[in-house]
Amino acid sequence: MKPGLLIVDDDPLITDTLHFMLSQDFEIFVAETRKQVKSLLTQLDTPPPLALVDLGLPPTQHKPDEGFALITDLLSHSKRIKILVLSGQNDEANARHARALGAMDFIGKPAEPERIKAALLSALRFDQGSAAPAQPADTNTSGIIGVSFATDKLRNQIKLYADAPFPVLIEGESGSGKELVATSLHQWSKRHARPYLALNCAAISATLVEPTLFGYAKGAFTGANQAHSGYFEDARDGTLFLDEIGELPLELQAKLLRVLENGEFQRVGETTSRFSNARIIAATNRDLRKEVREGRFRGDLYHRLSVFSVHVPALRDQDEDKMVLLEHFRARYAQEAGMPPFSFSTDATRLWEAYHFPGNVRELRNIVIRLTTKYAGRTVNATELEGEFDLDLVNPASIPLPTDSQALQDYAKSHLRGVHAFDLDKVVRQWEKSYVEAALSMTHGNLSQAAKILGVNRTTLYSRMQTYQAD
């Protein structure tokens, strides 16, 4: 059976050519817009493992960068889909941004079909799996890799909450590993031998969420030719993971709340009550407290879901884990590809440790996959490595300053090479403002104590603060 390939491009000449050239090796699905992609994915039993996306899709009123937005859509629908990006604008900044969002690689137009085919076949060799790495569960790991304090705290929370029957709300940025945490909570619970079902609320049409969750009776709507059970029914005494819960429509939030309160629900088109004892785990990359304040999420549902809350830390807050994750993925993907692992030069190692990974573990993993393919058995230097980074997204305030002058100079070089419109005054102000805000936070707003920490007098500090307000 041929692997599925989704081609998304608004130019019929390109899609027809690619379809003709690639159909011998792949089962081809074609779409011209994000809307068509969403419709197509809802019709497929399983998402295709590969996607070839044109960044230059026509902009809409709400999404001028449709190509970038589609990368996020596809990964929301399936964490395992491998995305390669095509672009007529052979712009390194676009390539880096696409990779940071989760694309595996970038191919500039025009490109020979054979090159595209080789890149797609190469991508199939790698099993992306969850955004965060898993390993055989034991009493020390809970399936989560890392040595940082934040990772230790996460492991301890998983072990503490695993057997409780109450809901868990997992919060964290995209690509940080929320799905792995949900899986670990199930595997470490007494329910581990029972069903584990997952539904991504952002990857399904709002009209399909209710029948998918609760099931439906025969004739409940057009196309309902027979009765069908839903996720709550199928999960039974197991675990139901609701990913991207913040995308759940308001009208369905009340029905979900009812199930959480007493386990009672009804299939669409039925009046008979049914009951589920499934444990609910929800995840979101939104600030649900803010969503509640702004009326987009029910406060009672939020409180019911967050009996236990788990925060998955961003990779930029886990500096000690960057090298641990590098070693793990480098060994794993070298073995999968049957290639010798790459290594880093000293300068490249410094860049790796200084980079903030805006796409979190998913971005780190994809970088390792690309390095494994391009530099198998070689030593990767700093210039080669920085070509894989999205340096345009670097926020200087989010990266710790290197302590020695050479490392600082290396960082400055990588930043200057990656930013098209550099403003030295702006960068200096950002660093300065961050230190001032940190000192004020540490001293609970006491100007005298903050000035002492910063090594300036009180009037100087006050003057600087006035400048920030003027900006």
C-alpha positions in Angstrom: 0.0 0.0 0.0 1.4 3.4 -1.0 1.9 6.1 1.6 -0.5 9.0 1.4 0.7 12.4 0.3 -1.3 15.7 0.7 -0.3 18.3 -1.9 -1.5 21.9 -1.1 -0.9 24.5 -3.8 -3.2 26.9 -5.6 -1.4 26.5 -9.0 -3.1 23.7 -11.0 -0.1 23.3 -13.2 2.1 22.5 -10.2 -0.4 20.1 -8.6 -1.0 18.3 -11.9 2.7 17.9 -12.5 3.5 16.7 -9.0 0.5 14.3 -9.1 1.7 12.8 -12.4 5.4 12.5 -11.2 4.7 11.2 -7.7 1.6 9.1 -8.0 3.6 5.9 -8.7 5.1 6.1 -5.2 2.4 7.9 -3.2 -1.4 8.0 -2.9 -2.0 11.6 -3.8 -4.6 14.0 -2.2 -4.8 17.5 -3.6 -6.1 20.7 -2.1 -5.8 24.4 -3.1 -6.7 26.2 0.2 -6.7 25.7 4.0 -10.5 25.3 3.9 -10.2 22.5 1.4 -7.5 20.8 3.5 -9.8 20.8 6.6 -12.7 19.4 4.6 -10.5 16.7 3.1 -9.0 15.6 6.4 -12.4 15.1 8.0 -13.3 12.7 5.2 -10.2 10.5 5.6 -10.1 7.7 8.1 -6.5 8.4 8.9 -4.4 11.5 8.0 -1.7 11.0 5.3 1.8 10.7 6.7 3.2 13.3 4.4 2.2 16.8 3.3 3.8 19.1 0.7 2.6 22.6 1.4 3.1 25.8 -0.7 3.8 28.8 1.5 2.5 31.2 -1.1 -1.2 30.3 -0.7 -3.6 33.2 -1.4 -4.0 35.3 1.8 -7.4 35.7 3.4 -8.8 38.6 5.5 -8.0 36.9 8.8 -4.8 35.0 7.8 -2.4 36.8 5.5 0.2 34.0 6.0 -2.0 31.0 5.0 0.9 28.7 4.3 2.3 29.1 7.8 -1.1 28.8 9.3 -1.7 25.6 7.4 1.5 24.1 9.0 -0.1 24.7 12.4 -3.4 23.3 11.3 -1.9 20.0 10.0 0.1 19.4 13.2 -3.0 20.1 15.2 -4.8 17.4 13.2 -1.9 14.9 13.4 1.3 15.2 15.4 2.9 12.5 13.2 2.4 14.2 9.9 5.7 15.1 8.1 5.4 18.5 6.4 7.7 19.6 3.6 7.4 23.2 2.4 7.5 24.5 -1.1 8.1 28.2 -1.8 8.8 30.3 -4.9 10.3 32.9 -2.5 13.5 31.1 -1.7 13.9 33.1 1.5 15.9 31.7 4.3 13.8 33.6 6.8 10.7 31.9 5.6 12.4 28.5 5.7 13.5 29.0 9.3 10.1 30.1 10.4 8.4 27.2 8.7 10.8 24.8 10.4 10.2 26.5 13.8 6.5 25.9 13.3 7.1 22.2 12.8 7.9 21.6 9.1 10.6 19.0 8.5 12.2 20.7 5.6 12.0 23.5 3.0 12.3 23.2 -0.8 12.7 26.3 -3.0 10.8 26.5 -6.3 11.5 25.5 -9.0 12.6 22.1 -7.8 13.0 18.9 -9.8 10.3 16.3 -9.0 13.0 13.7 -8.4 14.5 15.9 -5.7 11.0 16.4 -4.1 10.4 12.6 -4.3 13.8 11.9 -2.6 13.0 14.3 0.2 9.6 12.8 0.8 10.9 9.2 0.9 13.7 10.4 3.2 11.1 11.9 5.6 9.2 8.6 5.7 12.2 6.9 7.3 11.7 8.8 10.5 9.0 8.1 13.1 8.2 11.5 14.5 5.9 10.2 17.3 5.0 12.6 20.1 6.5 16.1 20.3 8.4 15.1 23.4 10.5 11.9 23.6 9.3 8.8 25.2 11.3 5.9 26.4 10.4 2.6 28.3 8.5 3.6 31.4 10.2 2.9 34.7 10.2 4.4 38.2 12.6 7.1 37.3 11.3 8.4 34.0 7.5 8.2 33.6 8.4 8.3 29.9 9.8 11.9 30.1 13.4 12.6 29.3 15.4 15.3 30.9 17.5 16.2 34.0 16.3 19.8 34.7 14.3 20.8 37.8 11.3 21.5 35.6 11.4 18.1 34.1 11.8 16.4 37.5 8.7 18.4 38.7 6.7 17.2 35.7 7.6 13.6 36.3 6.6 13.9 39.9 3.3 15.4 39.0 2.5 12.6 36.5 3.2 10.0 39.2 1.2 11.9 41.8 -1.9 12.4 39.6 -1.9 9.2 37.5 -4.1 7.1 39.7 -6.6 9.8 40.8 -10.0 9.6 39.1 -10.3 13.3 38.7 -9.7 15.4 35.5 -6.3 16.8 34.7 -5.7 20.0 32.7 -2.3 20.0 30.8 -1.1 23.5 29.8 1.9 24.4 27.7 3.1 25.8 24.4 2.8 24.1 21.1 5.4 21.4 20.6 6.2 21.1 24.3 4.9 17.5 24.7 1.4 17.8 26.2 0.3 14.7 24.3 3.1 12.6 25.8 2.2 13.8 29.3 -1.4 12.7 28.7 -0.3 9.3 27.5 2.0 8.9 30.5 -0.8 9.8 32.9 -2.8 6.9 31.4 0.1 4.4 31.3 1.0 5.1 34.9 -2.6 4.7 36.1 -4.5 1.6 37.1 -6.5 2.2 33.8 -3.5 1.4 31.6 -5.0 -1.8 30.3 -8.3 -0.1 29.4 -9.0 2.1 26.3 -7.1 5.3 25.7 -8.8 7.6 23.2 -7.7 11.0 22.0 -9.7 13.7 20.2 -8.1 17.0 18.9 -10.9 19.6 19.3 -9.1 21.9 16.9 -8.8 19.3 14.1 -12.5 18.5 13.7 -15.4 20.5 12.4 -17.6 22.1 15.2 -20.6 20.3 13.8 -18.9 16.9 14.2 -17.6 17.4 17.7 -20.9 16.4 19.4 -21.6 13.2 17.5 -18.0 12.2 17.7 -17.9 12.6 21.5 -21.4 11.4 22.4 -22.4 9.2 19.4 -25.6 9.4 17.4 -28.8 7.5 16.7 -29.8 6.2 13.3 -31.4 9.0 11.3 -30.2 11.7 13.6 -28.8 13.7 10.7 -28.2 13.3 7.0 -25.8 10.5 6.5 -26.4 8.8 9.8 -27.5 5.5 8.2 -26.9 3.6 11.4 -26.4 4.2 15.1 -22.8 4.9 16.2 -21.2 5.1 19.6 -19.0 8.1 20.6 -15.7 8.5 22.3 -17.2 8.7 25.8 -19.0 5.4 25.2 -16.0 3.7 23.6 -13.6 4.9 26.3 -15.7 3.2 29.0 -13.6 2.9 32.1 -10.4 4.1 30.4 -9.1 7.6 29.6 -10.4 10.2 27.1 -7.8 12.8 26.1 -9.3 16.1 24.7 -6.5 18.0 23.1 -6.8 21.7 22.3 -9.9 21.9 24.6 -9.9 25.7 24.3 -11.2 25.2 20.7 -14.4 23.5 22.0 -17.5 25.5 21.0 -19.3 27.2 23.9 -22.6 25.3 23.2 -20.8 22.0 23.7 -19.0 23.1 26.8 -22.2 22.8 28.8 -22.7 19.2 27.6 -19.2 18.3 28.5 -19.6 19.8 31.9 -22.6 17.6 32.5 -20.6 14.5 31.7 -17.8 15.6 34.0 -20.3 16.2 36.9 -22.2 12.9 36.8 -21.0 10.8 33.8 -24.4 11.2 32.0 -24.7 12.0 28.3 -27.1 11.3 25.4 -26.3 10.3 21.9 -27.4 12.8 19.3 -31.0 12.1 18.3 -31.7 10.0 21.4 -33.4 10.8 24.7 -32.0 7.8 26.6 -29.3 8.7 29.1 -26.0 6.8 29.0 -23.1 6.9 31.4 -19.4 6.9 31.1 -16.8 6.4 33.8 -13.9 7.6 31.5 -11.3 9.8 33.1 -10.9 13.1 31.3 -7.5 14.6 30.5 -7.6 17.9 28.6 -4.8 20.0 27.1 -4.5 23.5 25.7 -1.9 26.0 24.6 -4.3 28.8 25.4 -4.5 30.8 28.6 -7.9 29.4 29.7 -8.1 31.9 32.6 -8.0 34.7 30.0 -10.5 32.9 27.8 -12.9 32.7 30.8 -12.5 36.4 31.5 -13.3 37.2 27.9 -16.3 35.0 27.7 -14.9 32.3 25.3 -14.7 29.5 27.9 -17.0 28.6 30.7 -15.6 29.3 34.1 -17.4 26.3 35.7 -16.0 23.9 33.0 -12.5 25.4 33.6 -12.7 24.7 37.3 -14.0 21.2 36.8 -11.2 20.4 34.3 -8.4 21.8 36.4 -8.9 19.8 39.5 -5.3 18.9 38.8 -3.2 21.2 36.6 0.1 20.2 34.9 2.2 22.8 33.2 4.6 21.5 30.6 7.6 23.8 30.6 8.9 25.5 27.4 12.2 24.2 26.2 13.8 27.6 26.8 13.2 27.1 30.5 15.0 23.7 30.4 18.6 24.6 29.5 20.0 21.4 31.0 17.7 19.3 28.8 18.8 20.6 25.4 21.9 18.4 25.3 20.1 15.4 26.8 17.4 15.7 24.1 20.0 16.1 21.4 21.7 12.9 22.5 18.5 11.0 22.6 17.1 12.0 19.2 20.5 11.9 17.5 21.0 8.2 18.5 17.4 7.4 17.8 17.2 8.9 14.3 20.7 7.7 13.3 19.6 4.2 14.1 16.3 4.6 12.2 18.0 6.0 9.1 20.8 3.5 9.3 23.3 6.3 9.2 26.2 7.3 11.4 25.3 10.1 13.9 26.5 13.7 13.3 28.6 15.6 15.9 29.0 19.3 16.8 32.0 21.5 16.7 32.6 23.6 19.9 31.1 26.7 18.3 28.0 24.7 17.2 27.6 23.4 20.7 27.6 26.9 22.0 24.9 28.0 19.5 22.8 24.9 20.4 22.9 25.8 24.1 22.1 29.5 23.4 19.2 28.9 21.0 15.7 29.4 22.5 13.8 26.8 20.4 10.5 28.7 19.9 8.9 25.5 18.5 10.0 23.6 21.7 10.8 19.9 21.6 9.1 19.4 18.3 11.4 21.9 16.6 14.5 20.4 18.3 13.5 16.9 17.1 13.0 18.1 13.5 16.3 19.9 13.5 18.0 16.6 14.6 16.2 14.8 11.8 17.5 17.3 9.2 21.0 17.2 10.6 21.0 13.4 10.5 20.0 13.5 6.8 22.4 16.2 5.7 25.5 15.6 7.9 25.5 11.9 8.7 28.9 11.0 10.2 30.1 14.6 9.9 31.0 17.4 12.4 28.4 20.2 12.0 29.9 23.6 12.4 28.2 26.8 13.7 27.4 28.2 10.2 25.7 24.9 9.2 23.8 24.7 12.4 22.5 28.3 12.5 21.0 27.7 9.0 18.5 25.4 10.8 17.5 28.0 13.4 14.7 30.5 13.2 16.8 33.4 14.5 14.2 36.0 13.4 12.1 34.9 16.3 14.8 35.4 18.8 13.7 37.6 21.7 17.0 38.7 23.3 15.3 39.1 26.7 14.4 35.3 26.6 18.0 34.1 26.2 20.6 34.1 29.0 23.7 36.0 28.1 26.8 33.8 27.7 29.3 34.5 30.5 32.5 34.5 28.4 33.3 37.1 25.7 33.9 34.5 22.9 30.5 32.8 23.5 28.8 36.2 23.5 30.5 37.1 20.3 29.4 33.8 18.7 25.8 34.5 19.8 26.0 38.1 18.4 27.2 36.7 15.1 24.4 34.2 14.8 21.8 36.9 15.7 23.2 39.4 13.2 23.2 36.8 10.4 19.6 35.8 11.1 18.0 39.2 11.4 17.3 41.3 8.3 16.6 44.7 10.0 18.8 44.8 13.1 18.4 47.7 15.5 21.2 47.8 18.1 19.5 50.5 20.3 16.3 48.4 20.4 18.2 45.2 21.4 20.1 47.0 24.1 16.9 48.5 25.5 15.3 45.1 25.5 18.1 43.6 27.5 18.1 46.5 29.9 14.4 46.6 30.4 14.4 42.8 31.1 17.0 43.2 33.9 15.1 46.2 35.4 11.8 44.3 35.4 13.5 41.2 36.9 15.0 43.3 39.7 11.7 45.0 40.4 10.0 41.6 40.5 12.6 40.3 42.9 12.2 43.2 45.2 8.4 43.4 44.9 8.6 46.9 43.3 11.0 48.4 45.8 13.0 50.9 43.7 15.9 51.4 46.2 16.5 47.6 46.6 16.1 47.0 42.8 18.7 49.8 42.1 21.1 48.2 44.6 20.8 44.8 42.8 21.4 46.5 39.4 24.3 48.5 40.6 22.8 51.9 39.8 21.4 54.7 41.9 17.7 55.1 42.5 17.3 58.3 40.3 19.0 56.5 37.4 16.7 53.6 37.7 13.6 55.8 37.9 14.8 57.7 34.8 15.3 54.5 32.9 11.8 53.3 33.8 10.3 56.6 32.5 12.1 56.0 29.2 10.5 52.5 28.9 7.0 54.0 29.5 7.7 56.6 26.7 8.6 53.8 24.3 
